[in-house]
Amino acid sequence: MKLLRLIANLGYGSRREVTGLFREGRITTPDGEPLYADDVIEHDQVRLDGEPLDPAPGMLILLNKPVGYTCSHKDTGRLVYDLFPPRFRQRSPQLSTVGRLDRDTSGLLLLTDDGALLHRIVSPKSRLDKVYRAELAEDLRGDEAELFASGSLMLESETTPLLPAELEVLAPRRARLTLHEGRYHQVRRMFAASGNHVLSLHRERIGGLELAGLPEGQWRLLGPEDRVRLFAAPTAAMDQGASGNR
C-alpha cells in the first residue's frame, strides 16, 4: 500500500491533508530522511514529526471502561471512543467495540478494527468466559449459586435457559459471577430473577485477559502473547455446561 493511503487510513487526515504533511517534510524515516506519498515502506519505518505512526490495521485494544461512557459511534453523550486520540475515529477500517458494556458498567472492554477477529471473539464457538463483580442492593439469599449453576434459569422474554454460571460470594451484597455466554444485560437480569438489583457492575476478565492494574479510562495495545492468553483453553465448567444443555 502506498504511504499516502496508509497514513490517511490511519486517520491523520484526508488524502489532501496528508499530501500537505509530505510537502512540509513532516513524514520521514527513523533517520529523518524525507518520505514521499507514493513510497511503499514498512509501517514501523515511518515517522510523523519524529514519532511512530499509530498501530497498523489489525490492532486489538484493551480498555478499562469507566461508568458513564456508551459503546456506540453515534449516541449522544460520552462515548468510549472519546477516550482515544480523535484521529482514531477516522481510521479505515473502523475501530469498533467487541460486544458492549452498558453505560453503567465499568471494566474490561476490547476494541478492534479487524472484523474477522471481532467475530471470532464474540462467537459462541470461542467459549470465552466473562467474569463480573457485582454490588447488590440486597443481601444474597444463599441459593443464588445453585440457581445460576442449574442450567435451567430462564430469563424473561427468552425461550432458551441460560448456560450454567458460577457465583462466588465476596460479601453479603457483593459477588463475582462467571458467565460462559453473552446475553443482553445478562448479569443484571440474572440477579433480578433472583429478586435482587445490581447497583454497580464491573467486568474483570474475558477469556484469559485481565485488566492487570490498568487505570480506569486508560487503554493498551495487545500483542501476540495477549491474544494467546485471550483464547486460553475453555474451562471444565463450560465443557460440563455445554454437554448438559445439548
C-alpha positions, -999 to +999 in steps of 0.1 A: +000+000+000+013+034-009+023+056+020-003+083+013-032+059+015-017+041+046-015+074+066-049+086+055-064+053+065-049+057+100-070+088+104-043+115+102-064+134+077-079+133+042-056+125+013-053+162+006-043+169+042-018+141+043-003+153+010+003+185+028+022+167+055+045+152+029+051+186+013+061+201+047+086+173+052+069+160+083+069+124+072+103+107+074+122+076+081+136+070+117+168+086+105+150+118+094+151+111+056+120+125+039+094+101+025+071+106-004+034+099-010+039+070-034+066+053-013+059+017-002+076+011+031+072-009+063+048+007+088+073+007+116+099+026+094+077+057+092+077+087+114+054+117+116+070+147+133+096+122+146+070+100+162+060+064+152+027+061+135-004+048+153-008+010+153-014-007+119-047-021+109-055-054+127-049-040+162-066-052+194-070-028+223-079-034+259-097-005+277-106-001+313-140+015+306-154+040+332-190+042+341-209+069+321-194+060+287-215+044+259-202+017+235-215+035+204-203+056+174-235+076+172-252+081+206-251+114+223-232+120+255-198+105+264-186+076+241-158+051+247-142+065+215-137+098+234-110+080+254-088+076+224-070+101+202-096+119+180-080+106+148-089+070+158-125+078+148-113+084+112-094+051+108-103+028+080-112+000+088-132+015+116-124+008+153-153-010+170-160-024+204-160-062+207-195-066+222-207-040+246-207-029+282-237-007+290-233+029+302-235+020+339-210-009+337-172-005+340-142-026+334-126-047+307-136-038+271-119-049+239-118-030+207-105-039+172-105-028+136-103-065+125-138-078+116-127-114+115-111-112+149-141-094+163-164-122+151-140-149+165-140-133+199-178-130+202-186-163+186-200-189+210-175-214+195-147-195+212-163-201+245-146-172+263-155-168+300-166-134+311-161-125+348-181-097+365-180-082+400-214-070+412-225-048+441-261-056+451-290-037+467-300-065+490-282-093+508-277-125+489-304-151+498-280-180+498-295-200+469-282-179+440-252-201+433-273-232+429-299-213+408-272-198+385-254-232+381-286-251+374-286-246+336-324-242+339-327-204+347-349-188+321-348-150+317-379-130+310-389-129+273-364-157+264-371-192+253-337-209+260-324-214+295-290-199+305-259-220+305-246-228+340-228-199+356-205-198+387-212-174+416-186-166+442-199-147+472-175-120+483-197-103+509-234-102+518-240-078+490-210-084+467-204-113+443-183-124+414-201-141+385-185-161+357-206-164+325-200-186+295-223-168+271-233-132+265-269-122+265-284-087+267-279-073+303-274-108+314-259-103+349-284-076+358-313-098+346-300-129+364-299-111+398-333-096+390-346-131+385-334-139+420-352-109+435-322-086+437-309-055+420-274-047+407-261-013+420-228-014+402-212-039+378-175-042+367-161-067+342-128-082+354-119-107+328-126-120+293-110-154+284-075-153+299-073-114+298-075-093+329-071-055+335-038-062+354-037-028+371-046-007+341-061+026+354-097+035+347-101+053+314-067+040+301-060+016+273-032-005+260-024-022+227-025-060+230+004-080+215+006-116+203+011-130+238-021-113+249-040-128+220-028-163+230-039-156+266-073-143+255-081-176+237-070-198+265-085-233+267-122-233+278-129-242+314-141-276+326-172-259+339-180-247+305-175-282+290-199-297+315-224-269+310-223-273+272-228-311+274-256-307+298-275-284+275-274-304+243 
